[in-house]
Amino acid sequence: MFEKIFIEVLNMSFIGSIVILAVLAARLLLKKAPKQYTYLLWSVVLLRLIIPFSFDSVISLLPFNPNPIPANFLTTETPQVITGIAFVDVPINNALPLPEVIPGINLLQTLIFIGFIIWIIGMAALLIYGAVSYVRMKQHLKGATIKNGKLFISSQVMTPLILGLIKPKIYLPVNLDETEKEHIVVHEQTHIRRFDHVIRFVSYLVLCIHWFNPLVWAAFYFSGKDMEMACDEAVIKQLGDDLKKDYAQSLLKLATDK
């Protein structure tokens, strides 16, 4: 059962990688387009890395097998990985051991089980790291000065941040003047209104599941950048072009201080 779960994750990670590469290519083509469109594309990646099934009408258009590791991979006499990419399939299949090279021992099943254990250890390490970081951050922010119900000022933060999922609170550094504070608060409120803090949390959980895939790390990084730029575009639209320069100066000041 555990091996089947691991194989399903590998299959999701494979087709997710194809979608990530497609989105990265689309980012180049949409370089001058509003960032809300490229940010929206990352939702397809997120869903594909979570949902363990394919939409045949869409996937069939791609020259790739959405389930390169078949369900009978561990029991068949000649196990094969079929991605649909010849230069990937051939070396992998040549390296695969037969199910019973040693009588009574399924070497392939043993290797998959070892891979499963390593996957669990890596996932647990990232989850623990995230939980410990969250608890430590909450401890650091205990002395924050409350500005209003959901806005706090703290000397312990260098950049603004949102803490909490259900009742998110905004924390700002102390070195902001009133104009900068106003601009940054609008920025963070826009994040909250768009549920970006929830999406980022879910994205980190997905990263924990697919930690072994470098393309998922790249997706986590670039989706974060696109999220910030899409948020900036929404703020500028809200404030108006007259305040665009002042808003940009506030962001620049914040980045310089950081």
N, C-alpha and C positions, 0 to 999 in steps of 0.2 A: 504493500500500500504506500509506504513512504517513498519507495523508488518511483512509483507512478506519479506521485505529487511532484517530485524533482524533475522527472521527464516532462511533465506538463509545463513546469516553469521554464525549462530550457526551450520548449517549443514556443511559448509566449515571448520569451526573450529574443528568439531568432526573428520572428515576424515583426516584433516591436523594433528590432534593429533596422529592418528594411524601411519601416515607416519613419523612423528617426532620420535615416539618410535622405529620404524623400523630403522631409520637412526642412532639413538643413539646406538642401538644394533649393527649395522653394524660398527660403529666407534670402538667398542671393538674388533670386529673380524678383522678389518683392522688396528689395532694399529701399526703394523710395516710396513704397506704399505705407499707409498708416500701420503702426505696430499692432493695433488691435487685431489685424488679420493674421499676422504671423503668430501672435500670442494664442489666437483661437486654434491655430493648427496644432499646437502642442496638446490640446485636449484630446485629439485623435490618438496621439502617442500614449497619453495617460490611460485612456480607455483600453487601448490595445494591449497594454502591459498588465491590465487588471483582468479583463474579460477573457476567459479561457476557451473561447470559441470564435469562429470566423464567420463573417457574412459572405457566403459563397459568391454572390453577385459581384461583390467588390474584389474579393481576394482572387477570384478566377481571372481577373484582368491582369494580374501580376504573374510573371513567369517563375514564381517561387511556390514551394510546397509549404502551406501554413502549419503542417504537422510533420516536420522532417524526421522526428523520432517516432516511429509507429508504436501503437499500444502493445504489440507483441514483441517489442524490441528485445526483451530479456529471455523470451522463451523460444523464439524462432531459431532454426539450425544455422541460418546464415543472416545474422543481424546486419542491417544496413541503415545508414543515415541518408535520406534523400531530400536535399534542400532544393534541388532544381538547378544548382550551380555546380557544374562539372568539376571545376578546379578546386572546389571545397569538398565535394562528396568523395572524390577518388582517394586523396590522401587520408581522409578520416576513415573510410571503410577499409583501406588497406592496413591501417593501424589497429583496427578493432580485433580483439581476440575472439575465438570461437567460444560459444557458451560453455563447453566442457573440455578445455585443453587438458586439465588434470581430472581424472575420474573422481566423481563425487563432489567436485568443486566447480561452481559456476563463476569463472573468473570475471566475466563481464558484469554479473550481478554484484560481485564484490566491489568492483571499481565504481559502479554506480552508487553503491551504498556509501563508499568512502567519500565520493563527491557530494552526496546528500549530507553527510556529517559536516564536511567543510562548509557547505552552503549554510547550514543551520548555525554554525559557529560564527560565520561572518555576519549573518543577519542579526543574531543576538547581540554581537558586539556593537553594531551600529544602533540598534534599538536602545541598548544600555547607554551608549554615548549620548544619544539624543535626550533620553530621560534625565541623565545626570546633568547635562548642560542646562536643561530647562529648570531643574530644581536649584542649581547653583545661581542661575540668573534671577530666579524669584527671591533667593536669599539676598543677593546684591541689591535688589530693588526695594527691599523692605523699608529703607529710610527715605524713599522718594517723597517729594512734597506734592500734595494733591492740588491741582489747579481747578479742576471741576470733577464731576462724577467719573469721567473716563480719561482724563488727561493728567499726567504726572510729570514732574520735573525731577531729574536725578543727575547727580554728579558721577554716577557709576556707568553711564552710557556715553559713548562718543558719537553715536548716530541714532536717529529716531528708530524706535522699534514698536511692534505690536505684540502684546503678550496675552494669551488666552484665546480660546476658540469660541465658546458660547457667549461670554461677556468680555470681548477684547478691550484691552486698555492700551492707551498710547503713552509711551514714555519718550520724553525729549531731553537732550543734554541742556546744561545750564547756560551755555555760552551763546544763546540765540537772542537777537533783539526781537522786538514785538512784530515787526514786519516779517522777518524770517520765520518766527514762530507761527504766525498766521498761515503763511504759505505751506509750511511743513505739515501743520495740522490738517489742512485741506487735502494734502497729498495722502496722509495716512488714513484719513476718513474715507477717501476714495477707494483705497485698498480694502477697507472694511466693507464698504458698500458693494464692492465687486466680489467679495468673499475670497480675495487673493490670499489672505492668511490661512484660510481653510484649505484652499487648493495647494498652497505650499506645504502644508502639513501632510496632506494626502500624497503629494509628490515625494516627500521624504520617506514615507512608508513604502512607496513603490520602489524607491531607490534602495531601501533596505532589502527588499525581496530580490531585486536584480543587481545586487552590488557587484557581482562578478563580471558584468557587462560594461565595458568602458564607454560604449555609446549611450548608455543610460545616464552615466555621470555627465557626459557632454550635454545630453538633453536637459538634465537638471540645472546645469549652469546656464545654458542659453535661454531656456524657458524663463529663468529668473530675470535675466537681462531684458527679455521681451516684455515680461510682466511690468517691470519698472518703467520702461519706455511707454508702454500702453497706458499706464497710470498717469505719467507726465502729460501725455496727449489729452487725456480726459480732464486733467486739472486745468490745462491751458484753455481748453474749450469752455470750461466752467468759469474761469476767471476772465477770459476775453483776451484778445491779442494786445490790448493796451498794457496789461500787466505781465505779458510774456517775458519781457526783459527782466523785470524785478524778480519774477519767479525763478528764472534761470540763474540770476545772481545769488539768490538764496541757496539754490542747490550747489552752486560753485563754492560758496562760502563754507557750506557744510562739508563738502568733499575736501576742501583745503584744510579745514580744521582736523578732519579725520586723518 
